[in-house]
């Protein structure tokens, strides 16, 4: 099962899950300013876990989770 905002690592690239559909996941590269979201079959991701080329990783931006913007003067 996949969750929205979950971060996955495929090879050396981090991907964030944006949406989960019945048979597909919409994900985007985390550290690519020009990245476009891509549809990936859930079966492909599950196979990646079995082949150990895909893994779940900590969110590199988790330190911002509880950060509030500073008030403007």
TABELMO-V684565 format. One record per backbone hydrogen bond with DSSP energy under -1.0 kcal/mol. NH is the residue of the N-H (numbers start at 1). CO is the residue of the C=O. Records with the same first field share a line. If there is no record, write none. Layout:
NH=CO + CO
//
This chain:
5=17
6=3
8=15
9=55
10=13
11=53
13=10
15=8
16=28
17=6
18=26
19=26
21=24
25=40
26=19
27=38
28=16
30=14
35=32
38=27
40=25
42=23
45=41
46=42
47=43
48=44
49=45
50=46
51=47
53=48
54=48
55=9
57=7
62=59
64=61
65=62
67=64
//
